[in-house]
């Protein structure tokens, strides 16, 4: 009986995100049956794609027990640079998208240099670059709204075989990240570093190069996320992306990524982002007071972080009871 309970609790802790997701869907489905319609569910996934892309990048950073608070500012600045290239230089949308991603790579490299070379704590570094990147973008626009060329809206609202372009981009990013993490040497190095930085160094891995790459990947994903969201609305104001870093981190943690490093997956980030969007839309469907919605979302995020902490303690306890690490 005790062993059965232990197995059940282990299953719940390992699959907490999916259990919470199923409960949320069931609850909102019972409260508002139209919530489970195909149109509603497809809209949830589409809206989740923007935060989801950035959450996949954040997962890489969390796997190394780091954090990146600058993703919201990158989502703001990188598309802005691409917008200037499109408007003033006349570059087409695909080139503009490439400019945004490359800008994200550059901004991620700035974070990486400060963290890896100057040994500044990731939390402090990315908190500083959050204000630096957003301040630079605000200076470029003089706090005025920036209107993108009409072509970007056509790109954002386009479909391929009936599937919205943002969903296709989301799927490609998720699949690519999964392949990298699960089937490449770099992915194994990321997990190894997250589980034991000192052990990874003793094994001959370049810890600094691993850290640098995950921050670059994170910023590149944030830039792509911001560009795809801009493609839906066609304009950018000074508040764009503000606070998005919290949704991105929450989505990654809800998806099973541990704040202590070494645990997480790309598909988990997809589920986490979808869960957040499901909660937001479900609160609207059920008519919850607008001012109570952040509280409800915060409670769900708190539960996810609590589960993460308990899971980490259980793993440490298991390691103490075994001769070799599990």
Secondary structure, 3 states (H helix, E strand, C coil): CHHHHHHHHHHHHHCHHHHHHHHHHHHHHHHCHHHHCHHHHHHHHHHHHHHHHHHHHHHHHHHCCCCCCCHHHHHHHHHHHHHHHHHHCCCCHHHHHHHHHHHHHHHHHHHHHHHHHCCCCHHHHHHHHHHHHHHHHHHHHCCCCEECCHHHHHHHCCEECCEEHHHHHHHHHHHHHHHHHHHCHHHHHHHHHHHCHHHHHHCCCCHHHHHHHHHHHHHHHHHHHHHHHHHHHCEECCCCCCCHHHHHHHHHHHCCCCCCCCCCCHHHHHHHHHHHHHHHHHHHHCCCCHHHHHHHHHHHHHHHHHHHHHHHHHHHHHHHHCCCCC
